Amino acid sequence: MNDLSITKRYIIKGLTESGQKFRPSDWAERMCGNLCTFRNRRMVYSPLLRPAVIDGVKCVLISNQLSLEHPSLFKQLLDFAKTNKLEVIEQDDQ
């Protein structure tokens, strides 16, 4: 397994090409619900797929490890971003 492929992450930003906030407002949480678990009646997001707010914009953080463990979900997320014309940023995970 290539260690470099695991250290990448993708960020789907909740802004459309025209700069408008993507709706519905809970889109990121809905997407990340695909891998969440429940502990003590609380929802716990997976480290592979989790919502975040970056510079005031809702985002979805996707670990590249998701592409290895759940390739169809990984593809579905990137297709969703492309279909809805959302910005996808690829970066080294810190």
N, CA, C and O atoms as CSV, one atom per row, in Angstrom:
chain,resi,resn,atom,element,x,y,z
A,1,MET,N,N,0.844,-1.180,0.000
A,1,MET,CA,C,0.000,0.000,0.000
A,1,MET,C,C,0.888,1.242,0.000
A,1,MET,O,O,1.896,1.289,0.705
A,2,ASN,N,N,0.521,2.225,-0.775
A,2,ASN,CA,C,1.286,3.454,-0.906
A,2,ASN,C,C,0.938,4.418,0.226
A,2,ASN,O,O,-0.198,4.885,0.305
A,3,ASP,N,N,1.885,4.718,1.092
A,3,ASP,CA,C,1.631,5.604,2.230
A,3,ASP,C,C,1.219,7.000,1.787
A,3,ASP,O,O,0.450,7.664,2.482
A,4,LEU,N,N,1.720,7.460,0.636
A,4,LEU,CA,C,1.365,8.789,0.165
A,4,LEU,C,C,-0.111,8.896,-0.159
A,4,LEU,O,O,-0.716,9.945,0.058
A,5,SER,N,N,-0.706,7.818,-0.679
A,5,SER,CA,C,-2.120,7.873,-1.035
A,5,SER,C,C,-2.998,8.006,0.199
A,5,SER,O,O,-4.103,8.542,0.108
A,6,ILE,N,N,-2.537,7.533,1.342
A,6,ILE,CA,C,-3.332,7.577,2.560
A,6,ILE,C,C,-3.267,8.962,3.204
A,6,ILE,O,O,-4.190,9.350,3.921
A,7,THR,N,N,-2.202,9.704,2.959
A,7,THR,CA,C,-2.027,10.979,3.634
A,7,THR,C,C,-2.706,12.146,2.893
A,7,THR,O,O,-2.537,13.300,3.286
A,8,LYS,N,N,-3.445,11.868,1.861
A,8,LYS,CA,C,-4.188,12.909,1.156
A,8,LYS,C,C,-5.579,13.031,1.751
A,8,LYS,O,O,-6.112,12.081,2.325
A,9,ARG,N,N,-6.161,14.219,1.605
A,9,ARG,CA,C,-7.557,14.381,1.948
A,9,ARG,C,C,-8.197,15.312,0.928
A,9,ARG,O,O,-7.524,16.086,0.247
A,10,TYR,N,N,-9.498,15.211,0.850
A,10,TYR,CA,C,-10.281,16.034,-0.053
A,10,TYR,C,C,-11.236,16.876,0.781
A,10,TYR,O,O,-11.769,16.423,1.794
A,11,ILE,N,N,-11.436,18.090,0.342
A,11,ILE,CA,C,-12.382,18.985,0.998
A,11,ILE,C,C,-13.409,19.403,-0.046
A,11,ILE,O,O,-13.068,19.985,-1.076
A,12,ILE,N,N,-14.672,19.096,0.236
A,12,ILE,CA,C,-15.759,19.584,-0.612
A,12,ILE,C,C,-16.313,20.824,0.083
A,12,ILE,O,O,-16.837,20.745,1.193
A,13,LYS,N,N,-16.190,21.969,-0.585
A,13,LYS,CA,C,-16.662,23.233,-0.002
A,13,LYS,C,C,-18.104,23.477,-0.411
A,13,LYS,O,O,-18.490,23.231,-1.554
A,14,GLY,N,N,-18.888,23.961,0.529
A,14,GLY,CA,C,-20.305,24.214,0.301
A,14,GLY,C,C,-20.598,25.543,-0.355
A,14,GLY,O,O,-21.483,26.277,0.082
A,15,LEU,N,N,-19.854,25.855,-1.405
A,15,LEU,CA,C,-20.103,27.055,-2.204
A,15,LEU,C,C,-20.286,26.652,-3.653
A,15,LEU,O,O,-19.531,25.833,-4.177
A,16,THR,N,N,-21.290,27.228,-4.302
A,16,THR,CA,C,-21.508,26.952,-5.724
A,16,THR,C,C,-20.539,27.791,-6.556
A,16,THR,O,O,-19.841,28.659,-6.032
A,17,GLU,N,N,-20.510,27.522,-7.842
A,17,GLU,CA,C,-19.630,28.284,-8.737
A,17,GLU,C,C,-19.915,29.782,-8.684
A,17,GLU,O,O,-19.017,30.598,-8.891
A,18,SER,N,N,-21.178,30.140,-8.405
A,18,SER,CA,C,-21.545,31.562,-8.350
A,18,SER,C,C,-21.253,32.186,-6.987
A,18,SER,O,O,-21.526,33.366,-6.770
A,19,GLY,N,N,-20.689,31.381,-6.057
A,19,GLY,CA,C,-20.319,31.899,-4.750
A,19,GLY,C,C,-21.425,31.839,-3.709
A,19,GLY,O,O,-21.257,32.340,-2.597
A,20,GLN,N,N,-22.545,31.237,-4.054
A,20,GLN,CA,C,-23.662,31.107,-3.111
A,20,GLN,C,C,-23.459,29.901,-2.202
A,20,GLN,O,O,-22.864,28.902,-2.605
A,21,LYS,N,N,-23.966,30.004,-0.956
A,21,LYS,CA,C,-23.905,28.860,-0.049
A,21,LYS,C,C,-24.807,27.757,-0.587
A,21,LYS,O,O,-25.933,28.006,-1.019
A,22,PHE,N,N,-24.286,26.532,-0.550
A,22,PHE,CA,C,-25.052,25.388,-1.037
A,22,PHE,C,C,-26.160,25.068,-0.044
A,22,PHE,O,O,-25.949,25.120,1.168
A,23,ARG,N,N,-27.326,24.741,-0.551
A,23,ARG,CA,C,-28.483,24.385,0.267
A,23,ARG,C,C,-28.894,22.959,-0.035
A,23,ARG,O,O,-28.668,22.504,-1.156
A,24,PRO,N,N,-29.482,22.228,0.892
A,24,PRO,CA,C,-29.934,22.662,2.204
A,24,PRO,C,C,-28.758,22.879,3.157
A,24,PRO,O,O,-27.653,22.395,2.912
A,25,SER,N,N,-29.002,23.598,4.225
A,25,SER,CA,C,-27.926,23.990,5.118
A,25,SER,C,C,-27.281,22.804,5.842
A,25,SER,O,O,-26.151,22.916,6.318
A,26,ASP,N,N,-27.976,21.683,5.928
A,26,ASP,CA,C,-27.413,20.504,6.615
A,26,ASP,C,C,-26.832,19.470,5.641
A,26,ASP,O,O,-26.704,18.295,5.984
A,27,TRP,N,N,-26.484,19.910,4.433
A,27,TRP,CA,C,-25.995,18.977,3.422
A,27,TRP,C,C,-24.759,18.210,3.891
A,27,TRP,O,O,-24.648,17.011,3.638
A,28,ALA,N,N,-23.837,18.881,4.565
A,28,ALA,CA,C,-22.591,18.230,4.982
A,28,ALA,C,C,-22.867,17.133,6.017
A,28,ALA,O,O,-22.309,16.039,5.940
A,29,GLU,N,N,-23.720,17.437,6.966
A,29,GLU,CA,C,-24.060,16.442,7.988
A,29,GLU,C,C,-24.770,15.242,7.369
A,29,GLU,O,O,-24.529,14.101,7.764
A,30,ARG,N,N,-25.639,15.500,6.406
A,30,ARG,CA,C,-26.348,14.406,5.728
A,30,ARG,C,C,-25.358,13.480,5.020
A,30,ARG,O,O,-25.465,12.257,5.111
A,31,MET,N,N,-24.400,14.073,4.317
A,31,MET,CA,C,-23.418,13.263,3.587
A,31,MET,C,C,-22.558,12.443,4.550
A,31,MET,O,O,-22.268,11.275,4.291
A,32,CYS,N,N,-22.159,13.052,5.642
A,32,CYS,CA,C,-21.284,12.378,6.593
A,32,CYS,C,C,-22.028,11.344,7.428
A,32,CYS,O,O,-21.410,10.488,8.061
A,33,GLY,N,N,-23.338,11.424,7.428
A,33,GLY,CA,C,-24.144,10.436,8.126
A,33,GLY,C,C,-24.001,9.037,7.556
A,33,GLY,O,O,-24.380,8.064,8.207
A,34,ASN,N,N,-23.460,8.923,6.354
A,34,ASN,CA,C,-23.258,7.616,5.728
A,34,ASN,C,C,-22.332,6.714,6.536
A,34,ASN,O,O,-22.463,5.491,6.479
A,35,LEU,N,N,-21.410,7.290,7.277
A,35,LEU,CA,C,-20.451,6.488,8.042
A,35,LEU,C,C,-20.495,6.750,9.542
A,35,LEU,O,O,-19.628,6.279,10.278
A,36,CYS,N,N,-21.486,7.489,9.998
A,36,CYS,CA,C,-21.495,7.806,11.425
A,36,CYS,C,C,-21.965,6.603,12.248
A,36,CYS,O,O,-22.624,5.695,11.741
A,37,THR,N,N,-21.608,6.629,13.515
A,37,THR,CA,C,-22.058,5.616,14.457
A,37,THR,C,C,-22.726,6.337,15.623
A,37,THR,O,O,-22.635,7.558,15.751
A,38,PHE,N,N,-23.380,5.581,16.448
A,38,PHE,CA,C,-24.037,6.158,17.615
A,38,PHE,C,C,-23.452,5.543,18.870
A,38,PHE,O,O,-23.385,4.323,19.013
A,39,ARG,N,N,-23.030,6.408,19.774
A,39,ARG,CA,C,-22.513,5.981,21.078
A,39,ARG,C,C,-23.157,6.845,22.152
A,39,ARG,O,O,-23.151,8.073,22.066
A,40,ASN,N,N,-23.712,6.188,23.165
A,40,ASN,CA,C,-24.378,6.922,24.251
A,40,ASN,C,C,-25.383,7.946,23.719
A,40,ASN,O,O,-25.447,9.082,24.188
A,41,ARG,N,N,-26.159,7.515,22.734
A,41,ARG,CA,C,-27.197,8.353,22.109
A,41,ARG,C,C,-26.644,9.588,21.409
A,41,ARG,O,O,-27.368,10.559,21.193
A,42,ARG,N,N,-25.377,9.552,21.058
A,42,ARG,CA,C,-24.762,10.666,20.321
A,42,ARG,C,C,-24.219,10.160,18.990
A,42,ARG,O,O,-23.717,9.041,18.878
A,43,MET,N,N,-24.336,11.016,18.002
A,43,MET,CA,C,-23.812,10.689,16.693
A,43,MET,C,C,-22.313,10.974,16.680
A,43,MET,O,O,-21.887,12.059,17.077
A,44,VAL,N,N,-21.511,10.013,16.227
A,44,VAL,CA,C,-20.064,10.170,16.146
A,44,VAL,C,C,-19.656,10.003,14.686
A,44,VAL,O,O,-19.897,8.956,14.085
A,45,TYR,N,N,-19.044,11.028,14.123
A,45,TYR,CA,C,-18.620,10.973,12.722
A,45,TYR,C,C,-17.329,10.179,12.582
A,45,TYR,O,O,-16.479,10.178,13.472
A,46,SER,N,N,-17.205,9.513,11.459
A,46,SER,CA,C,-16.001,8.753,11.149
A,46,SER,C,C,-14.857,9.706,10.836
A,46,SER,O,O,-15.084,10.769,10.259
A,47,PRO,N,N,-13.622,9.343,11.208
A,47,PRO,CA,C,-12.480,10.176,10.815
A,47,PRO,C,C,-12.257,10.152,9.296
A,47,PRO,O,O,-11.520,10.982,8.765
A,48,LEU,N,N,-12.884,9.215,8.609
A,48,LEU,CA,C,-12.753,9.136,7.148
A,48,LEU,C,C,-13.659,10.126,6.431
A,48,LEU,O,O,-13.385,10.514,5.296
A,49,LEU,N,N,-14.744,10.538,7.097
A,49,LEU,CA,C,-15.750,11.391,6.460
A,49,LEU,C,C,-16.433,12.208,7.544
A,49,LEU,O,O,-17.204,11.676,8.343
A,50,ARG,N,N,-16.145,13.512,7.568
A,50,ARG,CA,C,-16.725,14.321,8.633
A,50,ARG,C,C,-17.002,15.736,8.151
A,50,ARG,O,O,-16.313,16.255,7.273
A,51,PRO,N,N,-18.023,16.352,8.741
A,51,PRO,CA,C,-18.322,17.739,8.384
A,51,PRO,C,C,-17.381,18.689,9.114
A,51,PRO,O,O,-16.818,18.351,10.156
A,52,ALA,N,N,-17.223,19.867,8.556
A,52,ALA,CA,C,-16.390,20.902,9.182
A,52,ALA,C,C,-16.852,22.258,8.662
A,52,ALA,O,O,-17.561,22.350,7.660
A,53,VAL,N,N,-16.439,23.296,9.358
A,53,VAL,CA,C,-16.656,24.662,8.892
A,53,VAL,C,C,-15.277,25.280,8.720
A,53,VAL,O,O,-14.495,25.354,9.668
A,54,ILE,N,N,-14.989,25.722,7.505
A,54,ILE,CA,C,-13.698,26.338,7.196
A,54,ILE,C,C,-13.965,27.737,6.654
A,54,ILE,O,O,-14.655,27.900,5.648
A,55,ASP,N,N,-13.418,28.736,7.322
A,55,ASP,CA,C,-13.629,30.143,6.938
A,55,ASP,C,C,-15.109,30.465,6.802
A,55,ASP,O,O,-15.507,31.189,5.889
A,56,GLY,N,N,-15.928,29.933,7.705
A,56,GLY,CA,C,-17.355,30.204,7.702
A,56,GLY,C,C,-18.165,29.439,6.674
A,56,GLY,O,O,-19.360,29.691,6.517
A,57,VAL,N,N,-17.529,28.500,5.966
A,57,VAL,CA,C,-18.204,27.730,4.918
A,57,VAL,C,C,-18.290,26.268,5.339
A,57,VAL,O,O,-17.292,25.671,5.741
A,58,LYS,N,N,-19.486,25.697,5.244
A,58,LYS,CA,C,-19.633,24.271,5.545
A,58,LYS,C,C,-18.883,23.461,4.502
A,58,LYS,O,O,-18.923,23.750,3.307
A,59,CYS,N,N,-18.196,22.433,4.997
A,59,CYS,CA,C,-17.394,21.583,4.132
A,59,CYS,C,C,-17.535,20.131,4.568
A,59,CYS,O,O,-18.024,19.838,5.660
A,60,VAL,N,N,-17.103,19.241,3.708
A,60,VAL,CA,C,-16.983,17.827,4.044
A,60,VAL,C,C,-15.516,17.459,3.872
A,60,VAL,O,O,-14.929,17.699,2.817
A,61,LEU,N,N,-14.923,16.872,4.918
A,61,LEU,CA,C,-13.536,16.418,4.870
A,61,LEU,C,C,-13.539,14.924,4.594
A,61,LEU,O,O,-14.178,14.149,5.304
A,62,ILE,N,N,-12.819,14.533,3.555
A,62,ILE,CA,C,-12.777,13.131,3.144
A,62,ILE,C,C,-11.343,12.644,3.164
A,62,ILE,O,O,-10.492,13.172,2.448
A,63,SER,N,N,-11.072,11.644,3.976
A,63,SER,CA,C,-9.747,11.026,3.987
A,63,SER,C,C,-9.598,10.166,2.745
A,63,SER,O,O,-10.551,9.508,2.328
A,64,ASN,N,N,-8.412,10.166,2.151
A,64,ASN,CA,C,-8.190,9.317,0.986
A,64,ASN,C,C,-8.329,7.838,1.347
A,64,ASN,O,O,-8.556,7.003,0.472
A,65,GLN,N,N,-8.193,7.515,2.627
A,65,GLN,CA,C,-8.387,6.134,3.090
A,65,GLN,C,C,-9.800,5.651,2.752
A,65,GLN,O,O,-10.021,4.452,2.579
A,66,LEU,N,N,-10.754,6.581,2.658
A,66,LEU,CA,C,-12.127,6.219,2.288
A,66,LEU,C,C,-12.163,5.572,0.911
A,66,LEU,O,O,-12.953,4.658,0.676
A,67,SER,N,N,-11.310,6.039,-0.003
A,67,SER,CA,C,-11.287,5.469,-1.353
A,67,SER,C,C,-10.834,4.010,-1.344
A,67,SER,O,O,-11.166,3.250,-2.254
A,68,LEU,N,N,-10.083,3.622,-0.326
A,68,LEU,CA,C,-9.627,2.238,-0.206
A,68,LEU,C,C,-10.638,1.366,0.524
A,68,LEU,O,O,-10.850,0.210,0.157
A,69,GLU,N,N,-11.264,1.922,1.561
A,69,GLU,CA,C,-12.185,1.139,2.382
A,69,GLU,C,C,-13.619,1.131,1.859
A,69,GLU,O,O,-14.333,0.141,2.022
A,70,HIS,N,N,-14.041,2.221,1.236
A,70,HIS,CA,C,-15.412,2.358,0.725
A,70,HIS,C,C,-15.366,3.066,-0.638
A,70,HIS,O,O,-15.820,4.205,-0.752
A,71,PRO,N,N,-14.823,2.403,-1.674
A,71,PRO,CA,C,-14.636,3.087,-2.961
A,71,PRO,C,C,-15.920,3.612,-3.593
A,71,PRO,O,O,-15.896,4.669,-4.224
A,72,SER,N,N,-17.039,2.909,-3.443
A,72,SER,CA,C,-18.278,3.386,-4.061
A,72,SER,C,C,-18.784,4.654,-3.366
A,72,SER,O,O,-19.287,5.557,-4.034
A,73,LEU,N,N,-18.660,4.733,-2.050
A,73,LEU,CA,C,-19.059,5.936,-1.327
A,73,LEU,C,C,-18.148,7.105,-1.694
A,73,LEU,O,O,-18.621,8.228,-1.871
A,74,PHE,N,N,-16.856,6.851,-1.809
A,74,PHE,CA,C,-15.895,7.878,-2.209
A,74,PHE,C,C,-16.278,8.460,-3.567
A,74,PHE,O,O,-16.305,9.677,-3.749
A,75,LYS,N,N,-16.572,7.579,-4.512
A,75,LYS,CA,C,-16.964,8.021,-5.857
A,75,LYS,C,C,-18.274,8.799,-5.800
A,75,LYS,O,O,-18.413,9.824,-6.468
A,76,GLN,N,N,-19.234,8.327,-5.013
A,76,GLN,CA,C,-20.519,8.999,-4.883
A,76,GLN,C,C,-20.343,10.424,-4.363
A,76,GLN,O,O,-21.000,11.342,-4.854
A,77,LEU,N,N,-19.475,10.620,-3.387
A,77,LEU,CA,C,-19.237,11.952,-2.826
A,77,LEU,C,C,-18.622,12.897,-3.853
A,77,LEU,O,O,-19.040,14.049,-3.973
A,78,LEU,N,N,-17.629,12.408,-4.593
A,78,LEU,CA,C,-16.996,13.263,-5.602
A,78,LEU,C,C,-17.950,13.546,-6.761
A,78,LEU,O,O,-17.935,14.640,-7.324
A,79,ASP,N,N,-18.785,12.558,-7.121
A,79,ASP,CA,C,-19.789,12.784,-8.167
A,79,ASP,C,C,-20.820,13.817,-7.717
A,79,ASP,O,O,-21.254,14.650,-8.513
A,80,PHE,N,N,-21.211,13.765,-6.441
A,80,PHE,CA,C,-22.147,14.739,-5.885
A,80,PHE,C,C,-21.568,16.151,-6.025
A,80,PHE,O,O,-22.260,17.076,-6.449
A,81,ALA,N,N,-20.306,16.298,-5.665
A,81,ALA,CA,C,-19.660,17.611,-5.757
A,81,ALA,C,C,-19.618,18.104,-7.199
A,81,ALA,O,O,-19.873,19.278,-7.468
A,82,LYS,N,N,-19.299,17.213,-8.112
A,82,LYS,CA,C,-19.218,17.587,-9.527
A,82,LYS,C,C,-20.595,17.973,-10.068
A,82,LYS,O,O,-20.736,18.990,-10.748
A,83,THR,N,N,-21.600,17.168,-9.767
A,83,THR,CA,C,-22.958,17.427,-10.236
A,83,THR,C,C,-23.478,18.772,-9.736
A,83,THR,O,O,-24.149,19.499,-10.468
A,84,ASN,N,N,-23.165,19.093,-8.488
A,84,ASN,CA,C,-23.648,20.333,-7.881
A,84,ASN,C,C,-22.673,21.495,-8.015
A,84,ASN,O,O,-22.879,22.566,-7.444
A,85,LYS,N,N,-21.605,21.266,-8.781
A,85,LYS,CA,C,-20.611,22.304,-9.087
A,85,LYS,C,C,-20.011,22.916,-7.834
A,85,LYS,O,O,-19.882,24.134,-7.710
A,86,LEU,N,N,-19.641,22.019,-6.889
A,86,LEU,CA,C,-18.992,22.447,-5.658
A,86,LEU,C,C,-17.481,22.307,-5.803
A,86,LEU,O,O,-17.000,21.417,-6.504
A,87,GLU,N,N,-16.754,23.165,-5.156
A,87,GLU,CA,C,-15.296,23.131,-5.224
A,87,GLU,C,C,-14.759,21.940,-4.429
A,87,GLU,O,O,-15.181,21.691,-3.300
A,88,VAL,N,N,-13.823,21.211,-5.037
A,88,VAL,CA,C,-13.149,20.102,-4.358
A,88,VAL,C,C,-11.672,20.438,-4.312
A,88,VAL,O,O,-11.047,20.714,-5.335
A,89,ILE,N,N,-11.124,20.409,-3.099
A,89,ILE,CA,C,-9.706,20.716,-2.900
A,89,ILE,C,C,-9.012,19.457,-2.442
A,89,ILE,O,O,-9.473,18.787,-1.518
A,90,GLU,N,N,-7.903,19.131,-3.085
A,90,GLU,CA,C,-7.090,17.982,-2.670
A,90,GLU,C,C,-5.855,18.531,-1.970
A,90,GLU,O,O,-5.187,19.428,-2.483
A,91,GLN,N,N,-5.560,17.984,-0.795
A,91,GLN,CA,C,-4.379,18.475,-0.074
A,91,GLN,C,C,-3.761,17.370,0.754
A,91,GLN,O,O,-4.380,16.337,1.008
A,92,ASP,N,N,-2.534,17.607,1.168
A,92,ASP,CA,C,-1.876,16.678,2.065
A,92,ASP,C,C,-2.514,16.817,3.428
A,92,ASP,O,O,-2.743,17.928,3.905
A,93,ASP,N,N,-2.800,15.686,4.056
A,93,ASP,CA,C,-3.413,15.696,5.388
A,93,ASP,C,C,-2.345,16.033,6.410
A,93,ASP,O,O,-1.227,15.522,6.342
A,94,GLN,N,N,-2.689,16.896,7.360
A,94,GLN,CA,C,-1.720,17.276,8.374
A,94,GLN,C,C,-1.931,16.495,9.628
A,94,GLN,O,O,-1.201,16.682,10.601
